[in-house]
Amino acid sequence: MRNTTIKLYSNRINGIKLDPYWISGFVQADGCFCVNYKKPNRIQPRFSISQKMDQEILIKSIKKYFEVGYIVKSIKRNTLEYRVNSLDDLNKK
């Protein structure tokens, strides 16, 4: 019997193997999907993942995996937050 590995949608970034199953579990634990209401009659969707500053490589790897969004540092809270605010980007990824 031959052992075959299929690497669909998997990616190794900065030594961390990211794939859709790992990402979905991580987002379920530490991610957030929300919609902000802005006047007048405008909504802004947001997907975000927050981690402590010592997880910078992980947050940057997730950003690189999705190829959209940006990272916000909060020195006061000692956190990093990966954000995607564009509805087009959310639909693509």
ABEGO torsion letter per residue (X at the ends): XBBBBBBBGBBBBGGBBBBAAAAAAAAAAABBBBBBBBOBGBBBBBBBBBBBAAAAAAAAAAAAAAGBEBBBBBAAAGBBBBBBABAAAAAAX
